[in-house]
Amino acid sequence: MMRQLIFVDDNVTLVRVMGKALSTNYQVKTFIHPREALVYMEDNNSELDVIISDFKMPGMNGFEVLAKAKMLKPETIRILLTGYAEEGILENKELFCDAILDKNICKSTQDIVNVIDKLTLKKQETP
């Protein structure tokens, strides 16, 4: 069974591209509205392996999305994807996510898959 992944970003083009690219390794559900992603998580009892959320979005930022995702699905790997890797974001990382990926540095979806694989392995090794 393929691992389940949610991708949240208000950039429609990026959502389409990432959804398609990540679908080779994951069963991907994409959202352009953060609240819709959270409603989906609340209503869906199936296991969720990974959620990737953009930081800067209208209505709700990535901090809020991942913090709520942590409450709803605490075992889920949470990744913040941002073009705004400010110091304040990095300082509070442990509160809401497992990794932060800078859109300006992350050059391919394989970079994202590598981070997910590394975090999955770390999670499996932790008792």
C-alpha positions in Angstrom: 0.0 0.0 0.0 1.3 3.4 -0.9 2.1 5.9 1.8 -0.4 8.8 2.2 0.8 12.4 1.7 -1.0 15.7 1.9 0.5 18.7 0.1 -0.9 22.2 0.9 0.1 25.4 -1.0 -1.9 28.3 -2.3 0.1 28.3 -5.5 -2.1 26.3 -7.9 0.7 25.6 -10.4 3.0 24.3 -7.6 0.2 22.1 -6.2 -0.4 20.5 -9.6 3.3 20.0 -10.3 4.1 18.6 -6.8 1.0 16.5 -6.7 1.9 14.8 -10.0 5.6 14.4 -9.2 5.1 13.0 -5.7 2.4 10.6 -6.9 5.1 8.2 -8.1 6.0 7.5 -4.5 2.9 8.4 -2.5 -0.9 8.5 -2.7 -1.1 12.3 -2.8 -4.0 14.6 -1.8 -3.5 18.2 -2.6 -5.1 21.4 -1.3 -4.8 25.1 -2.1 -6.8 26.1 0.9 -5.3 25.1 4.3 -8.6 24.8 6.1 -9.8 22.2 3.5 -6.7 20.1 4.3 -7.5 20.2 8.0 -11.2 19.3 7.4 -10.0 16.4 5.3 -7.7 15.2 8.1 -10.5 15.5 10.7 -13.0 13.6 8.5 -10.6 10.9 7.3 -9.7 8.2 9.7 -7.1 6.5 7.5 -3.4 6.8 8.4 -1.6 9.9 7.1 2.1 9.5 6.7 3.3 12.9 5.6 1.9 16.5 5.4 3.8 19.2 3.5 2.6 22.7 3.9 3.7 26.0 2.5 4.4 28.7 5.1 2.9 31.9 3.7 -0.7 31.4 2.6 -3.8 33.6 3.0 -6.1 32.8 5.9 -3.8 30.4 7.7 0.0 30.0 7.7 2.1 26.8 7.7 2.7 27.1 11.4 -1.0 26.9 12.1 -1.6 24.1 9.6 1.2 21.9 10.9 0.4 22.6 14.6 -3.2 21.5 14.0 -2.0 18.5 12.0 0.1 17.5 14.9 -3.0 17.5 17.2 -5.1 15.6 14.7 -2.5 13.1 13.5 0.4 13.2 16.0 2.4 10.4 14.2 2.4 12.2 10.9 5.7 13.5 9.5 5.2 17.3 9.2 7.3 19.4 6.7 7.2 23.1 6.2 8.0 24.3 2.7 8.9 28.0 2.5 10.6 30.6 0.5 10.9 32.7 3.7 13.4 30.8 5.9 13.6 33.5 8.5 15.4 33.0 11.8 12.1 33.0 13.8 10.8 30.1 11.7 13.9 28.0 12.4 13.9 28.8 16.1 10.4 27.3 16.6 10.8 24.3 14.2 10.4 21.6 16.9 7.1 23.0 18.0 5.3 22.1 14.8 7.3 20.3 12.3 10.0 17.7 11.6 11.8 19.6 8.8 11.8 22.9 7.0 12.6 22.9 3.3 13.6 26.1 1.6 11.9 26.5 -1.8 14.9 28.4 -3.0 17.3 25.5 -2.3 15.1 22.5 -2.9 15.7 21.9 -6.6 13.6 18.7 -7.3 10.9 16.6 -5.9 13.6 13.9 -5.3 15.1 16.3 -2.6 11.7 16.2 -0.9 11.4 12.4 -1.2 14.9 12.1 0.3 14.0 14.2 3.3 10.7 12.2 3.8 12.7 8.9 3.6 15.2 10.1 6.1 12.5 11.3 8.5 10.6 8.0 8.1 13.7 6.0 8.9 14.4 8.2 12.0 10.7 7.7 13.1 11.0 3.9 12.7 14.2 3.8 14.8 12.7 5.9 17.6 11.1 3.7 20.3 
